[in-house]
Amino acid sequence: MSKKTAKALITDALEDLSSRDLKKFRERLCDNDEPRVTRRSVEDADEMDLADLLVKICTEAKAVQLTISLFSQLGFSNQAEKLRKEAAIAPGPASAESRTKYLLEGGQHFVDKHRIRLIESITTVEPILDRLMARNIINHEHYTLIRAKSTSTQRMRELFDVGSIRSTAKGKDCLYDVLAELEPFVMEDLKERS
């Protein structure tokens, strides 16, 4: 670890985030299984408060690792890499979050490659939303926002823009699994095209 304390490293990394990205970080921290963090404990927390909380609930090294992991999950790869370098932590094996079983040749995820066709082909979106919400890939706010769209094309487009589906392998994998279950003919057709 560098000469800076874990708290200072994390504070500096969080200060590099926009206010919107900091809000996403707070949300992801609360959604994390381990360690358990309540929304109340982070709702008014600034960067220093978040860093202090992370160090209190984890060891210093684990707090930095958790921050890097959350950055990666949110798609903040530049910030994750910068913090890793500043903390002098060697990159480890790919995390479960960054590995996916649905990568195609060239490293592109199946749902990313076939995004346009999926948006155009899927006509019944609500059962997909139900399953994604049951698996904690989307929350009630996303569910309501997507359902408010007037056409299935608009709903699918909005679904693809949800943070966990747009930026995490887990979200994309879950969407793939749900589509394979509910839209097997569409998915088989796209597999043949791959």
C-alpha positions, 0 to 999 in steps of 0.5 A: 500500500502507498504511504497515504492512508486507506482513508485518504486514498479512498477520499481522493478517489471518491472526490474524482467522481461526479455527484451523480456517480457518487450517488451511484457509488452510495447505491451500489455500496448499499446493494452490496452483500458484504459488508452490509451498509444501510442506506441511512448511514450513507444518504448524507455522507460526503466523500470523507464520510464514505471513506471513514465508513469503509475503513471502519467496516473493513480493514484498511486494505479491504476498504481499498479493495472494496472501493476498487471492486465497486468502481469496477462494477459501476463501470468506473474502470479508469477510477478503479485502475487509478486507485489500484495504482495509487494503493500499489495493489497488483491487479488480481485474477478477473473478479466474478463480476468481470467474467461472463459466460456470454462473451463472444469472440472479440470480448463483446457480450451477447446482449451488447452485440445484439442490442438493436435486434433485441430492442426491435424483436421483444414485444412483451417487456413486463415479464422480463422486468418482473424477473429482473426485479426479482433477481435485484438487477433492477429496482422498483424505480427502474421498473416503474420508469420502464413501464411508463414508456408507451411502446415495447421498443421504448421500454427495451431501450430504457431497460438497456440503459439501466446501470447494472445492465449497461455496465456490469457483466452480472446484469448482462448475464442475468438479462441474457438468462431471462431472455433465453427463458422468455424469448427462446426463439428470438435468442436461438435466432440470434445465436445462429447469427453470431 
